């Protein structure tokens, strides 16, 4: 019995002298680190949900924190084994630099995606125009934004282009103004035409009366006078309101006996009754 005990003591003595305690300590650090990492991820997820971040933003924050914690855990474990942490940090830096150089465009899109997610210049369901492409936002991802055009075309735009191009959010405000130009000849009665159009604009169900609709005379050309009809509508009714304004202008042209061309509305024979 005494011999067995002596052998056990000798085994642990050799184990300790050969670095066994270092290995046990390192394993303990690794397991403890994994437990702490899991707890921190749970806490971050709950905080993200309570702060009402978008799913993409919450996922991104959790992923970044997870990567940082894994890097710290690797450094701690290596330090416990007696490995120089300076070399590990230098290796991580070199790898990060190589990845950054290889993925410059993707990282630019990623950075812009983070800016879009947190600053929210637009959200899912908004109608936006980017570099001449107009459509409804379907999805906002970390690397790109997906919109669906009114022709039912799915367009994927890199986030690096989203913030570098002129961006118009057509859904951000509750009201939008319809502006449609038309042309009349110098022989036409501009006042009568304007009154007719404004009266019909007031009667339209898709056009609101505050602010009031109006017609203005803009410029004087060689043969025609350029006018513009203005009408306000709610953002969701903007398309119907714009169509109503077109119809009202066309009706005014037809009632005056004009012949509207495909390029500009031209009114040649609008006269007051009795003239």
Secondary structure, DSSP 8 states (H G I E B T S, - for coil): -HHHHHHHHHHHHHHHHTTHHHHHHHHHHHHHHHHHHHHHHHHHHHHHHHTT--HHHHHHHHHHHHHHHHHHHHHHHHHHTT--HHHHHHHHHHHHHHHHHHTHHHHHHHHHHHHHHHH-SS-TT-EEEETTEEEEEEEE-SSEEEEEETTS-EEEEEHHHHHHS-EEESSSSSEEEEEEEEEEETTS-HHHHHHHHHHHHHH-TTSBSSS--EEEEEEE-SSEEEEEEEEEEEGGGHHHHHHHHHHHHHHHHHHTT----SSS-EE-----TT-
